[in-house]
């Protein structure tokens, strides 16, 4: 599985974009073991992500992956 992370200039300056990408990478890294193999995932940062914490980003990402049915059954 491959994961790509992108943040456009609408997120903010370079510092804000890099922070948003770091938060998304950390959230995805904690979920890698439970994601179904064989998928390529692209994560696109939004401006609200800069002001949130990694726990909120992880929960949002988990919800999206469940909706996409990419989480392996426990």
CHARMM-style PDB file with segment names, atoms N, HN, CA, C and O in Angstrom:
ATOM      1  N   UNK     1       0.837  -1.170   0.000  1.00  0.00      PROA
ATOM      2  CA  UNK     1       0.000   0.000   0.000  1.00  0.00      PROA
ATOM      3  C   UNK     1       0.886   1.238   0.000  1.00  0.00      PROA
ATOM      4  O   UNK     1       1.898   1.304   0.697  1.00  0.00      PROA
ATOM      5  N   UNK     2       0.478   2.209  -0.797  1.00  0.00      PROA
ATOM      6  HN  UNK     2      -0.344   2.155  -1.363  1.00  0.00      PROA
ATOM      7  CA  UNK     2       1.198   3.469  -0.862  1.00  0.00      PROA
ATOM      8  C   UNK     2       0.273   4.585  -0.382  1.00  0.00      PROA
ATOM      9  O   UNK     2      -0.931   4.568  -0.639  1.00  0.00      PROA
ATOM     10  N   UNK     3       0.855   5.550   0.315  1.00  0.00      PROA
ATOM     11  HN  UNK     3       1.833   5.564   0.524  1.00  0.00      PROA
ATOM     12  CA  UNK     3       0.089   6.680   0.823  1.00  0.00      PROA
ATOM     13  C   UNK     3       0.773   7.958   0.383  1.00  0.00      PROA
ATOM     14  O   UNK     3       1.969   8.143   0.606  1.00  0.00      PROA
ATOM     15  N   UNK     4       0.003   8.843  -0.247  1.00  0.00      PROA
ATOM     16  HN  UNK     4      -0.969   8.693  -0.428  1.00  0.00      PROA
ATOM     17  CA  UNK     4       0.506  10.147  -0.652  1.00  0.00      PROA
ATOM     18  C   UNK     4      -0.191  11.224   0.160  1.00  0.00      PROA
ATOM     19  O   UNK     4      -1.373  11.100   0.479  1.00  0.00      PROA
ATOM     20  N   UNK     5       0.537  12.278   0.496  1.00  0.00      PROA
ATOM     21  HN  UNK     5       1.498  12.379   0.238  1.00  0.00      PROA
ATOM     22  CA  UNK     5      -0.022  13.374   1.283  1.00  0.00      PROA
ATOM     23  C   UNK     5       0.231  14.666   0.519  1.00  0.00      PROA
ATOM     24  O   UNK     5       1.351  14.939   0.087  1.00  0.00      PROA
ATOM     25  N   UNK     6      -0.834  15.460   0.358  1.00  0.00      PROA
ATOM     26  HN  UNK     6      -1.743  15.238   0.709  1.00  0.00      PROA
ATOM     27  CA  UNK     6      -0.720  16.725  -0.369  1.00  0.00      PROA
ATOM     28  C   UNK     6      -1.370  17.843   0.431  1.00  0.00      PROA
ATOM     29  O   UNK     6      -2.326  17.617   1.173  1.00  0.00      PROA
ATOM     30  N   UNK     7      -0.843  19.042   0.274  1.00  0.00      PROA
ATOM     31  HN  UNK     7      -0.066  19.225  -0.328  1.00  0.00      PROA
ATOM     32  CA  UNK     7      -1.419  20.232   0.907  1.00  0.00      PROA
ATOM     33  C   UNK     7      -1.220  21.397  -0.053  1.00  0.00      PROA
ATOM     34  O   UNK     7      -0.089  21.714  -0.421  1.00  0.00      PROA
ATOM     35  N   UNK     8      -2.302  22.029  -0.455  1.00  0.00      PROA
ATOM     36  HN  UNK     8      -3.221  21.772  -0.156  1.00  0.00      PROA
ATOM     37  CA  UNK     8      -2.200  23.155  -1.382  1.00  0.00      PROA
ATOM     38  C   UNK     8      -1.978  24.450  -0.614  1.00  0.00      PROA
ATOM     39  O   UNK     8      -1.955  24.460   0.617  1.00  0.00      PROA
ATOM     40  N   UNK     9      -1.818  25.518  -1.338  1.00  0.00      PROA
ATOM     41  HN  UNK     9      -1.837  25.510  -2.338  1.00  0.00      PROA
ATOM     42  CA  UNK     9      -1.566  26.815  -0.704  1.00  0.00      PROA
ATOM     43  C   UNK     9      -2.772  27.342   0.054  1.00  0.00      PROA
ATOM     44  O   UNK     9      -2.637  28.272   0.850  1.00  0.00      PROA
ATOM     45  N   UNK    10      -3.948  26.770  -0.174  1.00  0.00      PROA
ATOM     46  HN  UNK    10      -4.057  26.015  -0.820  1.00  0.00      PROA
ATOM     47  CA  UNK    10      -5.123  27.210   0.577  1.00  0.00      PROA
ATOM     48  C   UNK    10      -5.010  26.834   2.058  1.00  0.00      PROA
ATOM     49  O   UNK    10      -5.700  27.414   2.896  1.00  0.00      PROA
ATOM     50  N   UNK    11      -4.152  25.875   2.383  1.00  0.00      PROA
ATOM     51  HN  UNK    11      -3.592  25.403   1.702  1.00  0.00      PROA
ATOM     52  CA  UNK    11      -3.929  25.479   3.775  1.00  0.00      PROA
ATOM     53  C   UNK    11      -3.168  26.579   4.503  1.00  0.00      PROA
ATOM     54  O   UNK    11      -3.386  26.793   5.695  1.00  0.00      PROA
ATOM     55  N   UNK    12      -2.290  27.271   3.813  1.00  0.00      PROA
ATOM     56  HN  UNK    12      -2.113  27.097   2.845  1.00  0.00      PROA
ATOM     57  CA  UNK    12      -1.506  28.349   4.423  1.00  0.00      PROA
ATOM     58  C   UNK    12      -0.116  28.384   3.837  1.00  0.00      PROA
ATOM     59  O   UNK    12       0.149  27.843   2.764  1.00  0.00      PROA
ATOM     60  N   UNK    13       0.759  29.034   4.569  1.00  0.00      PROA
ATOM     61  HN  UNK    13       0.544  29.474   5.440  1.00  0.00      PROA
ATOM     62  CA  UNK    13       2.148  29.122   4.133  1.00  0.00      PROA
ATOM     63  C   UNK    13       2.857  27.791   4.267  1.00  0.00      PROA
ATOM     64  O   UNK    13       2.252  26.788   4.647  1.00  0.00      PROA
ATOM     65  N   UNK    14       4.132  27.787   3.954  1.00  0.00      PROA
ATOM     66  HN  UNK    14       4.623  28.602   3.645  1.00  0.00      PROA
ATOM     67  CA  UNK    14       4.900  26.547   3.952  1.00  0.00      PROA
ATOM     68  C   UNK    14       4.919  25.870   5.318  1.00  0.00      PROA
ATOM     69  O   UNK    14       4.853  24.644   5.400  1.00  0.00      PROA
ATOM     70  N   UNK    15       5.008  26.646   6.376  1.00  0.00      PROA
ATOM     71  HN  UNK    15       5.062  27.642   6.309  1.00  0.00      PROA
ATOM     72  CA  UNK    15       5.055  26.071   7.722  1.00  0.00      PROA
ATOM     73  C   UNK    15       3.738  25.367   8.033  1.00  0.00      PROA
ATOM     74  O   UNK    15       3.739  24.254   8.559  1.00  0.00      PROA
ATOM     75  N   UNK    16       2.624  26.004   7.714  1.00  0.00      PROA
ATOM     76  HN  UNK    16       2.623  26.909   7.287  1.00  0.00      PROA
ATOM     77  CA  UNK    16       1.308  25.398   7.967  1.00  0.00      PROA
ATOM     78  C   UNK    16       1.077  24.162   7.093  1.00  0.00      PROA
ATOM     79  O   UNK    16       0.529  23.159   7.551  1.00  0.00      PROA
ATOM     80  N   UNK    17       1.499  24.248   5.843  1.00  0.00      PROA
ATOM     81  HN  UNK    17       1.944  25.063   5.471  1.00  0.00      PROA
ATOM     82  CA  UNK    17       1.335  23.085   4.945  1.00  0.00      PROA
ATOM     83  C   UNK    17       2.143  21.903   5.456  1.00  0.00      PROA
ATOM     84  O   UNK    17       1.651  20.774   5.476  1.00  0.00      PROA
ATOM     85  N   UNK    18       3.377  22.153   5.868  1.00  0.00      PROA
ATOM     86  HN  UNK    18       3.777  23.070   5.852  1.00  0.00      PROA
ATOM     87  CA  UNK    18       4.218  21.064   6.363  1.00  0.00      PROA
ATOM     88  C   UNK    18       3.659  20.474   7.650  1.00  0.00      PROA
ATOM     89  O   UNK    18       3.718  19.260   7.842  1.00  0.00      PROA
ATOM     90  N   UNK    19       3.116  21.313   8.541  1.00  0.00      PROA
ATOM     91  HN  UNK    19       3.068  22.299   8.385  1.00  0.00      PROA
ATOM     92  CA  UNK    19       2.504  20.806   9.771  1.00  0.00      PROA
ATOM     93  C   UNK    19       1.298  19.930   9.449  1.00  0.00      PROA
ATOM     94  O   UNK    19       1.125  18.866  10.043  1.00  0.00      PROA
ATOM     95  N   UNK    20       0.467  20.373   8.515  1.00  0.00      PROA
ATOM     96  HN  UNK    20       0.608  21.238   8.033  1.00  0.00      PROA
ATOM     97  CA  UNK    20      -0.711  19.597   8.133  1.00  0.00      PROA
ATOM     98  C   UNK    20      -0.292  18.240   7.560  1.00  0.00      PROA
ATOM     99  O   UNK    20      -0.914  17.221   7.860  1.00  0.00      PROA
ATOM    100  N   UNK    21       0.744  18.225   6.749  1.00  0.00      PROA
ATOM    101  HN  UNK    21       1.249  19.052   6.505  1.00  0.00      PROA
ATOM    102  CA  UNK    21       1.214  16.958   6.183  1.00  0.00      PROA
ATOM    103  C   UNK    21       1.797  16.049   7.257  1.00  0.00      PROA
ATOM    104  O   UNK    21       1.598  14.835   7.214  1.00  0.00      PROA
ATOM    105  N   UNK    22       2.524  16.630   8.230  1.00  0.00      PROA
ATOM    106  HN  UNK    22       2.686  17.616   8.264  1.00  0.00      PROA
ATOM    107  CA  UNK    22       3.059  15.820   9.323  1.00  0.00      PROA
ATOM    108  C   UNK    22       1.938  15.196  10.145  1.00  0.00      PROA
ATOM    109  O   UNK    22       2.026  14.028  10.525  1.00  0.00      PROA
ATOM    110  N   UNK    23       0.888  15.960  10.424  1.00  0.00      PROA
ATOM    111  HN  UNK    23       0.816  16.909  10.115  1.00  0.00      PROA
ATOM    112  CA  UNK    23      -0.247  15.443  11.200  1.00  0.00      PROA
ATOM    113  C   UNK    23      -0.914  14.301  10.448  1.00  0.00      PROA
ATOM    114  O   UNK    23      -1.235  13.274  11.046  1.00  0.00      PROA
ATOM    115  N   UNK    24      -1.127  14.464   9.147  1.00  0.00      PROA
ATOM    116  HN  UNK    24      -0.866  15.298   8.661  1.00  0.00      PROA
ATOM    117  CA  UNK    24      -1.750  13.393   8.356  1.00  0.00      PROA
ATOM    118  C   UNK    24      -0.866  12.154   8.298  1.00  0.00      PROA
ATOM    119  O   UNK    24      -1.363  11.034   8.421  1.00  0.00      PROA
ATOM    120  N   UNK    25       0.433  12.339   8.112  1.00  0.00      PROA
ATOM    121  HN  UNK    25       0.837  13.248   8.012  1.00  0.00      PROA
ATOM    122  CA  UNK    25       1.338  11.183   8.075  1.00  0.00      PROA
ATOM    123  C   UNK    25       1.328  10.427   9.400  1.00  0.00      PROA
ATOM    124  O   UNK    25       1.301   9.196   9.414  1.00  0.00      PROA
ATOM    125  N   UNK    26       1.349  11.157  10.510  1.00  0.00      PROA
ATOM    126  HN  UNK    26       1.371  12.157  10.499  1.00  0.00      PROA
ATOM    127  CA  UNK    26       1.348  10.512  11.824  1.00  0.00      PROA
ATOM    128  C   UNK    26       0.046   9.758  12.055  1.00  0.00      PROA
ATOM    129  O   UNK    26       0.057   8.649  12.588  1.00  0.00      PROA
ATOM    130  N   UNK    27      -1.074  10.352  11.659  1.00  0.00      PROA
ATOM    131  HN  UNK    27      -1.083  11.253  11.226  1.00  0.00      PROA
ATOM    132  CA  UNK    27      -2.367   9.692  11.823  1.00  0.00      PROA
ATOM    133  C   UNK    27      -2.429   8.425  10.971  1.00  0.00      PROA
ATOM    134  O   UNK    27      -2.908   7.391  11.437  1.00  0.00      PROA
ATOM    135  N   UNK    28      -1.955   8.495   9.746  1.00  0.00      PROA
ATOM    136  HN  UNK    28      -1.566   9.335   9.368  1.00  0.00      PROA
ATOM    137  CA  UNK    28      -1.999   7.329   8.862  1.00  0.00      PROA
ATOM    138  C   UNK    28      -1.030   6.255   9.331  1.00  0.00      PROA
ATOM    139  O   UNK    28      -1.322   5.065   9.221  1.00  0.00      PROA
ATOM    140  N   UNK    29       0.119   6.666   9.854  1.00  0.00      PROA
ATOM    141  HN  UNK    29       0.356   7.633   9.943  1.00  0.00      PROA
ATOM    142  CA  UNK    29       1.109   5.701  10.326  1.00  0.00      PROA
ATOM    143  C   UNK    29       0.537   4.835  11.451  1.00  0.00      PROA
ATOM    144  O   UNK    29       0.825   3.641  11.528  1.00  0.00      PROA
ATOM    145  N   UNK    30      -0.269   5.437  12.316  1.00  0.00      PROA
ATOM    146  HN  UNK    30      -0.503   6.407  12.253  1.00  0.00      PROA
ATOM    147  CA  UNK    30      -0.850   4.667  13.418  1.00  0.00      PROA
ATOM    148  C   UNK    30      -1.934   3.707  12.947  1.00  0.00      PROA
ATOM    149  O   UNK    30      -2.311   2.803  13.692  1.00  0.00      PROA
ATOM    150  N   UNK    31      -2.444   3.880  11.729  1.00  0.00      PROA
ATOM    151  HN  UNK    31      -2.138   4.615  11.124  1.00  0.00      PROA
ATOM    152  CA  UNK    31      -3.514   3.024  11.210  1.00  0.00      PROA
ATOM    153  C   UNK    31      -3.047   2.036  10.151  1.00  0.00      PROA
ATOM    154  O   UNK    31      -3.853   1.246   9.661  1.00  0.00      PROA
ATOM    155  N   UNK    32      -1.787   2.055   9.788  1.00  0.00      PROA
ATOM    156  HN  UNK    32      -1.131   2.697  10.187  1.00  0.00      PROA
ATOM    157  CA  UNK    32      -1.297   1.233   8.679  1.00  0.00      PROA
ATOM    158  C   UNK    32      -1.547  -0.263   8.875  1.00  0.00      PROA
ATOM    159  O   UNK    32      -1.833  -0.967   7.907  1.00  0.00      PROA
ATOM    160  N   UNK    33      -1.445  -0.748  10.086  1.00  0.00      PROA
ATOM    161  HN  UNK    33      -1.213  -0.175  10.872  1.00  0.00      PROA
ATOM    162  CA  UNK    33      -1.626  -2.173  10.328  1.00  0.00      PROA
ATOM    163  C   UNK    33      -3.055  -2.651  10.126  1.00  0.00      PROA
ATOM    164  O   UNK    33      -3.275  -3.847   9.931  1.00  0.00      PROA
ATOM    165  N   UNK    34      -4.019  -1.763  10.167  1.00  0.00      PROA
ATOM    166  HN  UNK    34      -3.840  -0.792  10.325  1.00  0.00      PROA
ATOM    167  CA  UNK    34      -5.414  -2.171  10.055  1.00  0.00      PROA
ATOM    168  C   UNK    34      -6.039  -1.855   8.701  1.00  0.00      PROA
ATOM    169  O   UNK    34      -7.227  -2.103   8.500  1.00  0.00      PROA
ATOM    170  N   UNK    35      -5.259  -1.314   7.775  1.00  0.00      PROA
ATOM    171  HN  UNK    35      -4.294  -1.113   7.939  1.00  0.00      PROA
ATOM    172  CA  UNK    35      -5.781  -0.982   6.451  1.00  0.00      PROA
ATOM    173  C   UNK    35      -5.549  -2.156   5.502  1.00  0.00      PROA
ATOM    174  O   UNK    35      -4.491  -2.784   5.519  1.00  0.00      PROA
ATOM    175  N   UNK    36      -6.547  -2.437   4.682  1.00  0.00      PROA
ATOM    176  HN  UNK    36      -7.406  -1.927   4.669  1.00  0.00      PROA
ATOM    177  CA  UNK    36      -6.462  -3.537   3.720  1.00  0.00      PROA
ATOM    178  C   UNK    36      -5.322  -3.286   2.733  1.00  0.00      PROA
ATOM    179  O   UNK    36      -5.136  -2.159   2.274  1.00  0.00      PROA
ATOM    180  N   UNK    37      -4.563  -4.326   2.408  1.00  0.00      PROA
ATOM    181  HN  UNK    37      -4.714  -5.241   2.781  1.00  0.00      PROA
ATOM    182  CA  UNK    37      -3.447  -4.152   1.460  1.00  0.00      PROA
ATOM    183  C   UNK    37      -3.953  -4.016   0.026  1.00  0.00      PROA
ATOM    184  O   UNK    37      -5.091  -4.368  -0.284  1.00  0.00      PROA
ATOM    185  N   UNK    38      -3.090  -3.502  -0.834  1.00  0.00      PROA
ATOM    186  HN  UNK    38      -2.165  -3.216  -0.582  1.00  0.00      PROA
ATOM    187  CA  UNK    38      -3.410  -3.425  -2.249  1.00  0.00      PROA
ATOM    188  C   UNK    38      -4.068  -2.130  -2.683  1.00  0.00      PROA
ATOM    189  O   UNK    38      -4.551  -2.039  -3.811  1.00  0.00      PROA
ATOM    190  N   UNK    39      -4.099  -1.143  -1.831  1.00  0.00      PROA
ATOM    191  HN  UNK    39      -3.707  -1.217  -0.914  1.00  0.00      PROA
ATOM    192  CA  UNK    39      -4.734   0.134  -2.160  1.00  0.00      PROA
ATOM    193  C   UNK    39      -3.702   1.250  -2.135  1.00  0.00      PROA
ATOM    194  O   UNK    39      -2.758   1.218  -1.346  1.00  0.00      PROA
ATOM    195  N   UNK    40      -3.887   2.225  -2.993  1.00  0.00      PROA
ATOM    196  HN  UNK    40      -4.654   2.252  -3.634  1.00  0.00      PROA
ATOM    197  CA  UNK    40      -3.105   3.455  -2.965  1.00  0.00      PROA
ATOM    198  C   UNK    40      -4.015   4.546  -2.420  1.00  0.00      PROA
ATOM    199  O   UNK    40      -5.135   4.717  -2.902  1.00  0.00      PROA
ATOM    200  N   UNK    41      -3.550   5.275  -1.431  1.00  0.00      PROA
ATOM    201  HN  UNK    41      -2.641   5.135  -1.039  1.00  0.00      PROA
ATOM    202  CA  UNK    41      -4.376   6.276  -0.762  1.00  0.00      PROA
ATOM    203  C   UNK    41      -3.715   7.642  -0.898  1.00  0.00      PROA
ATOM    204  O   UNK    41      -2.513   7.786  -0.674  1.00  0.00      PROA
ATOM    205  N   UNK    42      -4.507   8.636  -1.266  1.00  0.00      PROA
ATOM    206  HN  UNK    42      -5.483   8.519  -1.448  1.00  0.00      PROA
ATOM    207  CA  UNK    42      -4.027  10.014  -1.332  1.00  0.00      PROA
ATOM    208  C   UNK    42      -4.786  10.818  -0.295  1.00  0.00      PROA
ATOM    209  O   UNK    42      -6.016  10.847  -0.304  1.00  0.00      PROA
ATOM    210  N   UNK    43      -4.058  11.471   0.599  1.00  0.00      PROA
ATOM    211  HN  UNK    43      -3.059  11.447   0.606  1.00  0.00      PROA
ATOM    212  CA  UNK    43      -4.651  12.301   1.639  1.00  0.00      PROA
ATOM    213  C   UNK    43      -4.405  13.760   1.274  1.00  0.00      PROA
ATOM    214  O   UNK    43      -3.271  14.157   1.006  1.00  0.00      PROA
ATOM    215  N   UNK    44      -5.469  14.551   1.265  1.00  0.00      PROA
ATOM    216  HN  UNK    44      -6.390  14.228   1.483  1.00  0.00      PROA
ATOM    217  CA  UNK    44      -5.358  15.960   0.911  1.00  0.00      PROA
ATOM    218  C   UNK    44      -5.690  16.796   2.142  1.00  0.00      PROA
ATOM    219  O   UNK    44      -6.790  16.696   2.687  1.00  0.00      PROA
ATOM    220  N   UNK    45      -4.758  17.606   2.573  1.00  0.00      PROA
ATOM    221  HN  UNK    45      -3.865  17.687   2.130  1.00  0.00      PROA
ATOM    222  CA  UNK    45      -4.939  18.432   3.766  1.00  0.00      PROA
ATOM    223  C   UNK    45      -5.895  19.578   3.478  1.00  0.00      PROA
ATOM    224  O   UNK    45      -5.912  20.134   2.380  1.00  0.00      PROA
ATOM    225  N   UNK    46      -6.683  19.917   4.475  1.00  0.00      PROA
ATOM    226  HN  UNK    46      -6.669  19.466   5.367  1.00  0.00      PROA
ATOM    227  CA  UNK    46      -7.602  21.042   4.413  1.00  0.00      PROA
ATOM    228  C   UNK    46      -7.195  22.073   5.469  1.00  0.00      PROA
ATOM    229  O   UNK    46      -6.508  21.719   6.428  1.00  0.00      PROA
ATOM    230  N   UNK    47      -7.597  23.326   5.321  1.00  0.00      PROA
ATOM    231  HN  UNK    47      -8.155  23.613   4.543  1.00  0.00      PROA
ATOM    232  CA  UNK    47      -7.164  24.369   6.263  1.00  0.00      PROA
ATOM    233  C   UNK    47      -7.502  24.083   7.727  1.00  0.00      PROA
ATOM    234  O   UNK    47      -6.724  24.460   8.603  1.00  0.00      PROA
ATOM    235  N   UNK    48      -8.612  23.443   8.022  1.00  0.00      PROA
ATOM    236  HN  UNK    48      -9.244  23.136   7.310  1.00  0.00      PROA
ATOM    237  CA  UNK    48      -8.995  23.177   9.413  1.00  0.00      PROA
ATOM    238  C   UNK    48      -8.037  22.206  10.100  1.00  0.00      PROA
ATOM    239  O   UNK    48      -7.973  22.169  11.329  1.00  0.00      PROA
ATOM    240  N   UNK    49      -7.306  21.433   9.333  1.00  0.00      PROA
ATOM    241  HN  UNK    49      -7.358  21.464   8.335  1.00  0.00      PROA
ATOM    242  CA  UNK    49      -6.385  20.453   9.904  1.00  0.00      PROA
ATOM    243  C   UNK    49      -5.246  21.110  10.680  1.00  0.00      PROA
ATOM    244  O   UNK    49      -4.729  20.525  11.632  1.00  0.00      PROA
ATOM    245  N   UNK    50      -4.859  22.294  10.290  1.00  0.00      PROA
ATOM    246  HN  UNK    50      -5.279  22.769   9.516  1.00  0.00      PROA
ATOM    247  CA  UNK    50      -3.738  22.980  10.932  1.00  0.00      PROA
ATOM    248  C   UNK    50      -4.052  23.274  12.398  1.00  0.00      PROA
ATOM    249  O   UNK    50      -3.161  23.206  13.245  1.00  0.00      PROA
ATOM    250  N   UNK    51      -5.298  23.597  12.705  1.00  0.00      PROA
ATOM    251  HN  UNK    51      -6.022  23.652  12.017  1.00  0.00      PROA
ATOM    252  CA  UNK    51      -5.649  23.948  14.075  1.00  0.00      PROA
ATOM    253  C   UNK    51      -6.090  22.753  14.910  1.00  0.00      PROA
ATOM    254  O   UNK    51      -6.370  22.912  16.098  1.00  0.00      PROA
ATOM    255  N   UNK    52      -6.161  21.562  14.320  1.00  0.00      PROA
ATOM    256  HN  UNK    52      -5.934  21.433  13.355  1.00  0.00      PROA
ATOM    257  CA  UNK    52      -6.575  20.383  15.089  1.00  0.00      PROA
ATOM    258  C   UNK    52      -5.334  19.620  15.567  1.00  0.00      PROA
ATOM    259  O   UNK    52      -4.206  19.917  15.174  1.00  0.00      PROA
ATOM    260  N   UNK    53      -5.581  18.638  16.420  1.00  0.00      PROA
ATOM    261  HN  UNK    53      -6.498  18.397  16.739  1.00  0.00      PROA
ATOM    262  CA  UNK    53      -4.474  17.823  16.917  1.00  0.00      PROA
ATOM    263  C   UNK    53      -4.440  16.487  16.183  1.00  0.00      PROA
ATOM    264  O   UNK    53      -5.340  16.186  15.400  1.00  0.00      PROA
ATOM    265  N   UNK    54      -3.414  15.694  16.430  1.00  0.00      PROA
ATOM    266  HN  UNK    54      -2.683  15.939  17.066  1.00  0.00      PROA
ATOM    267  CA  UNK    54      -3.250  14.439  15.699  1.00  0.00      PROA
ATOM    268  C   UNK    54      -4.308  13.408  16.094  1.00  0.00      PROA
ATOM    269  O   UNK    54      -4.657  12.543  15.289  1.00  0.00      PROA
ATOM    270  N   UNK    55      -4.824  13.491  17.328  1.00  0.00      PROA
ATOM    271  HN  UNK    55      -4.541  14.193  17.981  1.00  0.00      PROA
ATOM    272  CA  UNK    55      -5.876  12.556  17.742  1.00  0.00      PROA
ATOM    273  C   UNK    55      -7.148  12.791  16.928  1.00  0.00      PROA
ATOM    274  O   UNK    55      -7.778  11.836  16.475  1.00  0.00      PROA
ATOM    275  N   UNK    56      -7.524  14.044  16.741  1.00  0.00      PROA
ATOM    276  HN  UNK    56      -7.012  14.820  17.108  1.00  0.00      PROA
ATOM    277  CA  UNK    56      -8.721  14.361  15.947  1.00  0.00      PROA
ATOM    278  C   UNK    56      -8.520  13.954  14.490  1.00  0.00      PROA
ATOM    279  O   UNK    56      -9.447  13.459  13.849  1.00  0.00      PROA
ATOM    280  N   UNK    57      -7.326  14.158  13.971  1.00  0.00      PROA
ATOM    281  HN  UNK    57      -6.573  14.561  14.492  1.00  0.00      PROA
ATOM    282  CA  UNK    57      -7.034  13.769  12.590  1.00  0.00      PROA
ATOM    283  C   UNK    57      -7.103  12.256  12.443  1.00  0.00      PROA
ATOM    284  O   UNK    57      -7.610  11.752  11.440  1.00  0.00      PROA
ATOM    285  N   UNK    58      -6.596  11.526  13.439  1.00  0.00      PROA
ATOM    286  HN  UNK    58      -6.185  11.935  14.254  1.00  0.00      PROA
ATOM    287  CA  UNK    58      -6.640  10.066  13.390  1.00  0.00      PROA
ATOM    288  C   UNK    58      -8.081   9.567  13.405  1.00  0.00      PROA
ATOM    289  O   UNK    58      -8.428   8.660  12.649  1.00  0.00      PROA
ATOM    290  N   UNK    59      -8.916  10.145  14.251  1.00  0.00      PROA
ATOM    291  HN  UNK    59      -8.635  10.882  14.865  1.00  0.00      PROA
ATOM    292  CA  UNK    59     -10.317   9.730  14.330  1.00  0.00      PROA
ATOM    293  C   UNK    59     -11.055  10.035  13.028  1.00  0.00      PROA
ATOM    294  O   UNK    59     -11.856   9.220  12.570  1.00  0.00      PROA
ATOM    295  N   UNK    60     -10.798  11.189  12.430  1.00  0.00      PROA
ATOM    296  HN  UNK    60     -10.147  11.851  12.802  1.00  0.00      PROA
ATOM    297  CA  UNK    60     -11.424  11.542  11.155  1.00  0.00      PROA
ATOM    298  C   UNK    60     -10.965  10.595  10.049  1.00  0.00      PROA
ATOM    299  O   UNK    60     -11.764  10.164   9.218  1.00  0.00      PROA
ATOM    300  N   UNK    61      -9.685  10.280  10.046  1.00  0.00      PROA
ATOM    301  HN  UNK    61      -9.036  10.631  10.721  1.00  0.00      PROA
ATOM    302  CA  UNK    61      -9.144   9.372   9.037  1.00  0.00      PROA
ATOM    303  C   UNK    61      -9.706   7.964   9.216  1.00  0.00      PROA
ATOM    304  O   UNK    61     -10.015   7.290   8.234  1.00  0.00      PROA
ATOM    305  N   UNK    62      -9.837   7.523  10.449  1.00  0.00      PROA
ATOM    306  HN  UNK    62      -9.585   8.071  11.247  1.00  0.00      PROA
ATOM    307  CA  UNK    62     -10.419   6.211  10.728  1.00  0.00      PROA
ATOM    308  C   UNK    62     -11.862   6.148  10.242  1.00  0.00      PROA
ATOM    309  O   UNK    62     -12.280   5.140   9.671  1.00  0.00      PROA
ATOM    310  N   UNK    63     -12.622   7.207  10.462  1.00  0.00      PROA
ATOM    311  HN  UNK    63     -12.283   8.025  10.926  1.00  0.00      PROA
ATOM    312  CA  UNK    63     -14.007   7.261   9.989  1.00  0.00      PROA
ATOM    313  C   UNK    63     -14.067   7.173   8.464  1.00  0.00      PROA
ATOM    314  O   UNK    63     -14.897   6.450   7.911  1.00  0.00      PROA
ATOM    315  N   UNK    64     -13.193   7.904   7.794  1.00  0.00      PROA
ATOM    316  HN  UNK    64     -12.519   8.491   8.242  1.00  0.00      PROA
ATOM    317  CA  UNK    64     -13.173   7.870   6.326  1.00  0.00      PROA
ATOM    318  C   UNK    64     -12.781   6.497   5.792  1.00  0.00      PROA
ATOM    319  O   UNK    64     -13.364   6.019   4.819  1.00  0.00      PROA
ATOM    320  N   UNK    65     -11.803   5.867   6.419  1.00  0.00      PROA
ATOM    321  HN  UNK    65     -11.329   6.255   7.209  1.00  0.00      PROA
ATOM    322  CA  UNK    65     -11.379   4.540   5.967  1.00  0.00      PROA
ATOM    323  C   UNK    65     -12.466   3.501   6.207  1.00  0.00      PROA
ATOM    324  O   UNK    65     -12.627   2.577   5.409  1.00  0.00      PROA
ATOM    325  N   UNK    66     -13.210   3.644   7.295  1.00  0.00      PROA
ATOM    326  HN  UNK    66     -13.079   4.395   7.942  1.00  0.00      PROA
ATOM    327  CA  UNK    66     -14.336   2.735   7.529  1.00  0.00      PROA
ATOM    328  C   UNK    66     -15.417   2.930   6.473  1.00  0.00      PROA
ATOM    329  O   UNK    66     -15.969   1.956   5.961  1.00  0.00      PROA
ATOM    330  N   UNK    67     -15.719   4.173   6.149  1.00  0.00      PROA
ATOM    331  HN  UNK    67     -15.271   4.964   6.565  1.00  0.00      PROA
ATOM    332  CA  UNK    67     -16.728   4.450   5.135  1.00  0.00      PROA
ATOM    333  C   UNK    67     -16.318   3.870   3.776  1.00  0.00      PROA
ATOM    334  O   UNK    67     -17.164   3.418   3.005  1.00  0.00      PROA
ATOM    335  N   UNK    68     -15.037   3.890   3.501  1.00  0.00      PROA
ATOM    336  HN  UNK    68     -14.350   4.257   4.128  1.00  0.00      PROA
ATOM    337  CA  UNK    68     -14.511   3.343   2.238  1.00  0.00      PROA
ATOM    338  C   UNK    68     -14.328   1.829   2.311  1.00  0.00      PROA
ATOM    339  O   UNK    68     -13.939   1.204   1.325  1.00  0.00      PROA
ATOM    340  N   UNK    69     -14.605   1.241   3.462  1.00  0.00      PROA
ATOM    341  HN  UNK    69     -14.921   1.749   4.264  1.00  0.00      PROA
ATOM    342  CA  UNK    69     -14.470  -0.199   3.715  1.00  0.00      PROA
ATOM    343  C   UNK    69     -13.049  -0.684   3.463  1.00  0.00      PROA
ATOM    344  O   UNK    69     -12.832  -1.727   2.845  1.00  0.00      PROA
ATOM    345  N   UNK    70     -12.087   0.093   3.952  1.00  0.00      PROA
ATOM    346  HN  UNK    70     -12.263   0.939   4.454  1.00  0.00      PROA
ATOM    347  CA  UNK    70     -10.679  -0.280   3.813  1.00  0.00      PROA
ATOM    348  C   UNK    70     -10.056  -0.761   5.111  1.00  0.00      PROA
ATOM    349  O   UNK    70      -8.866  -1.073   5.143  1.00  0.00      PROA
ATOM    350  N   UNK    71     -10.836  -0.827   6.183  1.00  0.00      PROA
ATOM    351  HN  UNK    71     -11.803  -0.573   6.157  1.00  0.00      PROA
ATOM    352  CA  UNK    71     -10.327  -1.312   7.462  1.00  0.00      PROA
ATOM    353  C   UNK    71     -10.549  -2.805   7.541  1.00  0.00      PROA
ATOM    354  O   UNK    71     -11.651  -3.294   7.289  1.00  0.00      PROA
ATOM    355  N   UNK    72      -9.497  -3.531   7.892  1.00  0.00      PROA
ATOM    356  HN  UNK    72      -8.602  -3.134   8.096  1.00  0.00      PROA
ATOM    357  CA  UNK    72      -9.607  -4.984   8.018  1.00  0.00      PROA
ATOM    358  C   UNK    72     -10.454  -5.337   9.232  1.00  0.00      PROA
ATOM    359  O   UNK    72     -10.392  -4.636  10.242  1.00  0.00      PROA
ATOM    360  N   UNK    73     -11.246  -6.410   9.162  1.00  0.00      PROA
ATOM    361  HN  UNK    73     -11.296  -6.980   8.342  1.00  0.00      PROA
ATOM    362  CA  UNK    73     -12.027  -6.826  10.333  1.00  0.00      PROA
ATOM    363  C   UNK    73     -11.100  -7.277  11.474  1.00  0.00      PROA
ATOM    364  O   UNK    73     -10.067  -7.911  11.253  1.00  0.00      PROA
ATOM    365  N   UNK    74     -11.501  -6.933  12.670  1.00  0.00      PROA
ATOM    366  HN  UNK    74     -12.339  -6.419  12.849  1.00  0.00      PROA
ATOM    367  CA  UNK    74     -10.665  -7.253  13.837  1.00  0.00      PROA
ATOM    368  C   UNK    74     -10.782  -8.692  14.267  1.00  0.00      PROA
ATOM    369  OT1 UNK    74     -10.137  -9.102  15.232  1.00  0.00      PROA
TER     370      UNK     74
END
